[in-house]
Amino acid sequence: MAIALPAVASIDAGNSRGSGFFVRHDIVVTNAHVVAGRSQVQLQADGTRYTARVITTSPGYDLALLQVAGARPDQATLPLGAGLGARPGEEVVAIGYALGSLSNTVTRGIVSAIRQDGAVSLLQTDAAINPGNSGGPLLDRRGRVVGINSMSISKQVGEGLGFAIAAEHVSRLLEGQNPSVTGTPLTRLNETIERSPDSDDQRAQNTARLESLFQSIDRSGQQLDMAWNSGARVCVAGTSSTQAARPWFALWEINGVRLATASGYNCTGWLDSMRGDALTLREAVLSATESARRGGVYPGTIRDLRRKYHLDWDGWDR
């Protein structure tokens, strides 16, 4: 993500500080609440200071566009991606000026969910979004902006809940579309969550249920461990999953297992049997994980439980 850093700017709007990013060589995207009440702001990017004029604000989407005076023609920019195409579990990176002064702070996390708040599409993430990060980009693995970091829910109502405005809203703003929306995503979301019944007990129950399911899957996995160790000595020439918790996770990969030749053993039949059992366990993990996510279990808790029961595989979040 180092290539993205020169395109990220710090914004000084007097009583407010935040982040933004160049989407064109002379246009910066940020949050409306960062520049609220200002017609002009100061910003710094890649070691250069600029003055920028606020040309468009959309409080309902918490977005603003800034026209940068004297921008370099070769100023680094970030491409807009498809926020609504992001998948839960997909890895993302948030970049910004945390606390308004810690330059180019990078935090890593995953997309927890895609939320709809009236007309506004939001990406929920467990990447840390701190004061000063507001307006900075949320990037996918390819370095495309999938969201504009906007808020984190107050600790009184939720931990590890960060939100970014879907990049599609920026594209529409750049095209001149700025429909009226009542309120702001931050106030609407906090009001919605505060009106909701306390879900801590339900989340704890769902976490306990997930752990019980993973315990059961782990027991079946131990049986597969023994079957794999018995047959692999004869049949396996190599696997692609050298970092997996269990070597037979390679069965979940396309061409992940290379069979030995001339072993005098029915290795093809053994492999087919192993693959069938492994796919059954994979479906069990996916089903348990999705149910836990819908039940409000935090993504970090799910990852910790996978590691605890030796179900950690880098393919889960692809």
PEDABEL-V778494 format. One record per helix or strand of 3 or more residues. SS is the DSSP state (h for helix, s for strand). FROM is the first residue (numbers start at 0). LEN is the number of residues. If there is no record, write none. Layout:
SS|FROM|LEN / SS|FROM|LEN
//
This chain:
h|1|6 / s|7|5 / s|16|8 / s|26|4 / s|39|6 / s|47|11 / s|62|6 / h|82|3 / s|90|8 / s|101|16 / s|119|6 / s|136|3 / s|144|8 / s|161|5 / h|166|8 / h|184|11 / h|199|36 / s|235|4 / h|246|6 / s|256|3 / h|266|28 / h|298|10
//
